[in-house]
Amino acid sequence: MNKQHFEQMKNKGGFVAALDQSGGSTPKALAAYGVGEDQYSNEDEMFDLVHQMRTRIITSPAFSSDKIIGSILFEQTMDREIEGQYTGDYLASKGIVPFLKIDSGLAEKENGVQLMKPIKDLDEKLRRGNERNIFGTKERSVIHDPNAEGIKELVNQQFEVAKKVLSYDMIPIVEPEVDIDSSDKVKSEEILKVELKKHLDELSEDQNVMLKLTIPTNANTYKELTGHPRVVRVVALSGGYSRDEANQKLKENDDIIASFSRALVTDVEVKQSDEEFNNTLQKAVDSIYDASVNKK
């Protein structure tokens, strides 16, 4: 494991940029960027276009390690190149720590949650991640209702995958998202906190994880977890909140930084000149950085 990257993720001020929309969400990401489905005729063309979009974001002067400390990539992005380097290596050359989204999407809702589908070729993904100098992974599941059994099963699954990732000397980002429209978001978050702490307490001293959590309704709900010795960092997903709303809520939570996706790139468009694009992205980066480091 890269010790410099570990120290950066644990201690440096800034936030994590999530650029990991995959198959199902890629058309929406492209549409938001101004590229309609009539502009590509198959999946290969679609992924070429999304890589062009991500390349434009990553190579922008606004996308710098001054404020962005890590970035989460989709598998295809990891395997593609930017300016002659694999994307992970290019990010590292800019001082940004690369992560890989490894889950294969969500199962159907059951017991108030959506578990991860079985992850295709997990060992192969992790092996290639090591080859591509990827520091860590991200794996997402979703909590809809405060169902104690469902949440327990979901967290169990998350840590099973996390331990596999750890065996490849990578840092897993455990992401049990609580839907912002959950039937009882506060109760779901309280149950989740208890289950997460149980698993964290069982990790050995050489097993460290990150947590990616929905910004809680009650500020500092996860305060106990941010200080846990097995937690490298707690990062927050925007979860469908607007950037302004997500930033405002994030400021209320000590020791949690952003890991935003849509909220980061919502205003950039393909038709913008490079100057307009870079200025727009810079405004987003500045506001998310401010919410991550300047707390109330």
N, C-alpha and C positions, 0 to 999 in steps of 0.2 A: 504494500500500500504506500502511496505517495504521502510522506509525512507532512510535506509542505501544504498539500491540498487538504489534509486532515486539519491542520492548524487553521487554515483559511476558513474552512467550513465551520469550525468551532468558534472562532474568535473575531473574524473580520466583520466590520460593519458593511451592510449592503443587503442585497436580496438575490433570490434565485429566479431566473427567467425560465418559464416553462414553455418550451417550443415543441411539445410532444403530441400534438393532435395526430391521431392515426386514422386508419381506413375509414371508419364510420363518420368521424368528425372533420375529415379533411375537406369535403365539399363545402361545409359551412365556413371553415376557416378561409378557404379561397374566395367564397362569395363575399365575406366580410371585407376582404382585401380588394374586391372589385373584379374578380375573375369568375365569370359565370360558368355553369356546366356546359354551355354551348361552345366554350373555348377549348374543350378537350373531348376526345372521343373514346378514350379507354383509360384504364387505371394507370398504365405506364405514363401516359401524357399528363394525367392528373398529378402524379408524384413528381414528375419533372417540374411542373409549375410550382408545386408547393416547396420544392427544394430551391427554386429560384427565389421564392418569397423569403424563405428562411435565410438563404445566403445574403440577400439584401439587408435583412435585419442584423445578422451576425457580423457582417463586414462594416456596418454603419459605425461611424465614430461615436455615436450615442451609446453603442453596445460595448461598453468598456468596463474593465475591472475596477475602475474608480468606484462604481456603484453596484455593479453586478458581480457577485462572487461565484455563482455557479449557474449552469444551464442544463435543463432536462431535454433530451433528444428522443425522437422516435427512432425505431430500429433502422429504418431506411436512411434516415439522416446520418446515423452513425456510420453506415457503410458507404456513404457518398463523400465526395471531396469538396473542399472549398479552397480555392487558390492553390491547388496541387497538394493539399494535405487532407487526410481524413478529418472529418469535422471535429472530433474530439481533440485531435492534436492541434487543429487551428485554434479552437477555444483556449486550450492550455497555453498556446503561444501568446494569447492576449491576456493571460492571467486569470482565466475563467475556468472553474472546475467542471468537467463534463460528467453528466449522469445519463442513464439510459432507462426509458420506460420499458418494462419487461412484461407487463400483464397482457393477456389476450382478450381483454374486454370483460364484461359483466354477465353473470348468469341471471336467470329470471328471478324476480323478487320472491322471496320465501322467508317466513318468520320475520317480516319487517325489514329485511336486508337484501342486498345483492352481493353475493360472494363473487370472487374472481372465477372466471372460467378456468379449467385446467390450462396452465401456461404451456404453449407449444414449444417444444425443443428448448426447454429452459437451460439445460446444461450447455447446449450449443451457443445460446445467446450469451451466457455468462463467459464462456470460453472466448468468444469473439470480442466481448466487452473488454476482457483482459488484453487481448491482442491490440485493441484500438485505444488502449490507455484510458478506458472509462473508469472513473473513480467509484461510482456507486450506481444504484438502481432506484426505480420508483415503481410501486405496484399499488393499484387503486381498487378499492371496493366501496360500497355505498350503504349508509344506514338511513332508512326512511322512517322507522318507527322505534319507540323505546321498548323494544322486545329484548328482554335480558338474555334469553337463550340464543336468539339470532345474533346479537352483538357479541356474545361470548364466542360463538362459532366463527364469526367473521374475524375477530382478533386472533383466535387460534390459527386460522388459515394464514393471516398476514405474517405471523411470526414463524410459521413453518417455512414460508417462502423466504423470509428474512434470514433464517439460519442457513438455508441453502446458499443465499447470496454471500453471507459471511464466510462460508467455506471456500469461496473463490477470492477471499481477501478483498472484498468490496463492501462499501457501506450502503445498506438498504435504507431507502426512504419508505417507511411504513405509512400508507395513506388510507385510513378508514374515514372517508368523507361522510360527514353528516349533512344530508340534504337540507338546504336552507328553508325548504318548505316541509320539513319533517312535521309529523302530527304533533309532536311535543319535543322540540329541538333541545330545550334545556334538560329535560329528563334523559334524552338520548345521550347528550354530552356528559352527564354525570355518570351514567352506566359505562360509557366508553372510557372515561378517565380511570375508573376503578379497574376495568379489564386490562387496560394498557399498563397500569402500574404493576399489576400481578406479573405480567410477562417481563416487564423491564427488571423487576426484582429478581427474576430467575436467571437472567443473563450473567455470564461469567465476566470477569474484568477485561477480557480481550474481545468481548462482543459488544460493539457499539452501534447504535442505529440513529437515524433521524426520524422525526415524525412530521407528517404533512397533514394538517388538520383544518377543518372549516373554522373560520373565525367564530369564537363562541358568543352566544347571546349575552351571557353574563361575563363581563370583563374579568380576565385572569383566572378563568375556570381551570386552565391547564398550568397554572403557576408551579404547582408541585412537580409537574413533568419537565418543565424547562430546566429545573435544577437537578434533575436525576443524573447520577453519575454515568449511566449508560446511554444518555441522550446527547448526541453531538450538537444538535440544534433542533428547535421546533420551527417549522415554516408553515405559513398559512396559505390556503387556496382561496381564490376570490369567490368561487362557488356560485357564480351567476349574479353576484352583486355588481353594480356599476363600479368603475374605478374609484370615483369619489367616495361612494358609500363604503367600499372595501377598505380604502385608505383610512377613512374616519374610524371605522371599527378596529382596524389594526392598531392604530395609535393608542387605543385604550388597553392594549394587552402588552405587558412588560415582557421583554426577552423573546418575543416572537417576531420573525421577519417574514416578508412576503415571498411567496412562490406563485406569482400570478401568470396566467396564460392569456385568456381573452382580455382581461383588464389591462394588460401590457400593450397589446397590439391593436386595440379596438379602433384607433383613429388613423392607422397607416393605410395607404391605398396605392394600388399599382400605378395609377395615373399621376401620382405626385412626382414632381421633379425631385432630384436627389436632395436638393436643399430643403424643400418642403418636407420630404420624407424624414430626413435626419432631424429637422427641428421638431417635428411632431413626435417622433420617437423619443427625443431628448426630454420633451416636456413630460411624457409618460414615465420615463426612467426617473426623472428628478422627483416627481410626486410620490412614486412608490418607494424610492430610497428614503425620502423624508419620513414617510409613515413607518418605515422599518426601523429607523434609527432615532427619530425624535418622538419620544413618548410623552403622554400627558402627565 
